[in-house]
Amino acid sequence: MIYISIEIMTELDVYAYGVPIVLLLITAEVIYSSVKGLNFYKLRDTFTGLGLLSGNFLIGLLTKSSIFLIYVYLYQFRLITVNDLLPLWAVWLATFVMIDFVYYWYHRFSHRVRFMWAVHMNHHSSEEMNFTVSLRQAWFGPITKVPFFIFMPLVGFDPIITAVAGVASTLWGVIGHTQWIRRLGILEYILVTPSSHRVHHGSNECYIDRNYGNLLIIWDRLFGTFAEEIEPVKFGIRDNVKTYNPIKITFMFWGQMISDFKVSTTAKEKFLSFFGRPEWKP
């Protein structure tokens, strides 16, 4: 019970600072877009983002405590105790780096495995790019992250610090969803910036499945998935959803997988219907 109460209080503190900043960024970008006539925002697209965020929030509300307790339970079997090996500031730094490393692989799998893409696809469903696009959070994302992030308590990262650092990292991810900020000089080599994240949301062939990092771009540079923003970005996915209905967007690719499974004629094809690459066809 102590673990849970501390975690909730600490996360609320992060949200207390982070949410007003996000709202301020959205307001400033709306004003900038209106004054400059840039048409960054479309009302229906924004409301779709809010709908998708609501579903993610609801699922998170129902599963958060259980998932956190899983991490606390697994922490008993940790290989080492990171908190005992490093000063507090270094523990936080190491936690942020490890979260981003694990997230890179989770995100990469979310683009390359069909059933994970079915969960993640709604985040890429907008043909716009503005701060509210970051609100398009996967409804079942909190659940599909578990098999990846159980690595952290087993290695020895404190679940409480991990939970708080995870919220802060998620809020940082909002910054990348804008056309307002162009390039950030030397930071482009270290951090995920708006420029590098615009690439990630591009449907241009040269941009597809690139720049998976959330906080650090070094993983993409290290593992060969980095692409620089060169040609103008066409936002969206290969086959855009053409709907503003959050429910349709959330379950659209699930329907595609089920249809592919039904017409598949071999065991291998039926397996690939759910575990193949998103672009696979039977």
N, C-alpha and C positions, 0 to 999 in steps of 0.2 A: 504493500500500500504506500509505503514511503516513496518507492521508485515512481509510482504512477503520479502521485500528487506533485512531486518535484518536477517531473517531466511536463505535466500540463501547465504548471505555473511558468516554467521557463519558456515553453513554446508560446504561451500567451504573450509574454514579454517581447519575443521576437516579432510576433504578428502586430503587437501594439505599435512598434516602430515601423515595421515593413509595410503594412497595409496602407497607412496614410501616404507613405512615399509613392507607392504604386498608384494610388488614386490621383495624387498630384501630378505624376508623370502622364497619366492618361489625359487629365484635364489640360495640361500644358500642350500635349501633342494635338489634341482636338482643336485648341485655339490656334496653334501654329498652322495646322492643316487648313483651317477655315480662312485664316488671314491670307495665306499663300495660294489658296485655291487648289490644293494638292489632292483633295478627295481621298485622304487616307482611310476615312471611316465611312462605313455603310451601316445604317441603323439595324437592318435585319441581321447582318453578319455579326454585329456586336451582341445582339440579343441571343444569337445562336451560341456564342462563346459563353454567355452567362448560363444558358441552359446546360451546356456540357460541364461547366464548372459545378453547377448544382448537383448533377449526378455523381460527379467525382467526390464532392463533399459528403453526400449522403452515404455512399459506399464506404468512404473513409471513416465516417462517424460510426458505422456499424462494425467495422473491422479493426479499427485502430488499436483499441485496447488489447484485443486478442493477439494481433500481430506483435505489439510491443511486448506482451507477456512471453511470446515465443522467443523473442530476442533475449529477454531477461533470463529465461530458462536455459537457453543455449550458452549464455555467458558463464554459467557454472562450469562448463566443460572447456573453457578457453585454454589455448596453448600457453599464452603469456598474459600478463596484465599490463597493458600499455600505460595505465595511470601510474604504475609503480616504477616504470622505466624512464619516464620523461617528466620535465617540469610541466606545469599546467598549460602554459602557452604553447608548448611543443605538442602536447596531447591534442589540443584543439587544431593546430596546424596539420598534424598527421591525420586527424579525423577528416578534415575537409578534403585533403588530398586523396585519402582512401575512398571516401564517398564518391568523389569524382571519377576515380579509376573504376570502381564497381559500376557506377552509373554508365560510363562509356560502354562497357560490355553489355549491360542490360539494354541500353539504347540501340546498340548495334544489332543485337539479336532481335529487337523489336521491329527492325526494318528488314531483317533477312529471314525470319521464320513466320509463316503464314498466320498461325493463330495469335502470335504476339503482335503482328502487324494489324490484325483485326481489332485488337485492343487499342493500339497506339494511333491508328490511322486518323482518328477524329482530330488529333492535334494538328494534322497537316491538311485538314479538309477545307480551310479557308483559302480563297484566292487573293486575299488581302494580306498586308503585313503592317500591324500596328500593335501597341501594347496590349490591347484586349485579345489578340490572337493567343497570347500566353495563357488566357483563361480556358482555352479549349483543352482541358485535362481529361485524360482517359478515365472512363468510369471504373474500369477494373484494374487500372494501373497499380493501386496500392497492393493488390493481391499478386499480380504477376512479378512485382519487384521482390517478393519474399525469397524465392529460390536463389536469387543473386545476393541479396543483402544479408542472408543468414551467415555468410562468410565472415562478416565483420565481428559479431560477438564471439564466434568460434576462434578467431585469431586473437582476440583480446581487447577489442574496442568497446568502451563503456556504452551501453545502450542509451543512457540518458544523454550523454554528450553527442552521440551519433544522431539521436532524434532531433536535438536542437540545431546541430550543424546542418542536418538535412533540410530543415525548414528554411534556414538562412540561404542555403545553396539554391533551393527552389525559388526563393524570392529574387536571387541574383539572375536566375534564368529569365525573368520578366524583361530585364534590360535589353536582351538580345532581340526582342520582337519589335523592331521599329525601322522605319526608313529615314527617320529624322536625323539620327546620328550616323555619320558616314564612316570614317576610319579613325582609329585611335593610336596611330604611330607605332611605337615599339611595343605597346600592349597587345598588338595583333599577333605577336609571336608567343605570347604567354597565355592570355585569357581568351575565352569565348566572347567575342565582341559582336555588336549588331551586324557588322559586315560579314563575319564568318557564320553567324547564325542565319542571316538572310540566305546564304548559300544552302544551308541545310533545308530550308523551306522551299527551295527552288525545284521546279519540275523540268528545268533544262537538263538534257542528258548528261552534260558535264558536271552537274551539281547533285544528281540523285545519289543518295546514300553516302553523303559526305558530311564531315564536321559533326560528329556525334557528341562531343564533350558538352558539359553544362557550365562548368566554371573555368576549366583549363583546356586550352587547345593543344597542349603538348601531346596528349594521347593520340590525337588524330595525326599529328606530324610524325609521331613515333611509329604508329601502326599502319601508316600509308593510306589514311582515309581523309586527308586534308585537301581542301580545294580553296583557292583564293577567289574572291569575288572579282571577276573580270568583265564578263558580258552581263547585260541587264538581266535581273532575276525575274523569271516568270513564276509566280507563287502558286502553290497548290500541289496536286499529285498528277500522275500520268492520266488517269481517268477521273476528272473532278466530279464531285458528288452532285452538284447542281440541285441542292436542297438546303433549306435552312432549318429543317426539323432535326433537333438534337437526337431524338430516338432513332430516326432513320439512319442518321450518320453513324451512330454508335453501333448499330447492328447490321449495317450494310454489308460489310465484308464477311461477317458470319454467314449471311445468306449465300454469298458467293461460294464460300467453302463447302457449305452443305450441298449446294447444287453440283459443284465439282465432284464431291464424294459420290453422289447418286449416279453420275454418268461415268464414273471411273469403272474400268473393267478388270483391273488386276489389284492384288493386295498392295503392290508398290504404289500404284496410283492413288489408292484410297488413303494410304499413309501420307503421301505427298499433298493430298488435298488439305491437310491440316498442318503438316510439318515441312512442306516444301518452301521454296522461295515465293514471295507474294506474286511475282509475275508468272509463276508456273501455271500451265493449263493442262488438263487431262487429254 
